[in-house]
Amino acid sequence: MDQQDIRIVLAFSVDDQAWLRRSSIPVPRFWSGHSVPPVAGDALRVGGRQFIIQARVWEHDGQFPVLKLYLSGGHAESDTVFG
């Protein structure tokens, strides 16, 4: 099975989904055309926030395997001061 036969779906928290929608931030297809699958612990940067893959769940949509990636809550950019 080729990587193209796998559909990868990102699962954001409700708050992060709302932030993406409000900010009109497109989510890139990170693994499109790549042969290396994502693993737990990988970090993604979307719209200046960082998300960590917390869990991977394999499903099947009736035609192809689906890899659903559950992401951590988005963290602000690294120059943010926490105090």
URUR-V643240 format. One record per helix or strand. SS is the DSSP state (hx for helix, st for strand). FROM is the first residue (numbers start at 1). TO is the last residue. If there is no record, write none. Layout:
ss->SS from->FROM to->TO
ss->SS from->FROM to->TO
This chain:
ss->hx from->3 to->5
ss->st from->7 to->11
ss->hx from->14 to->23
ss->st from->43 to->46
ss->st from->49 to->60
ss->st from->65 to->71
ss->st from->75 to->75
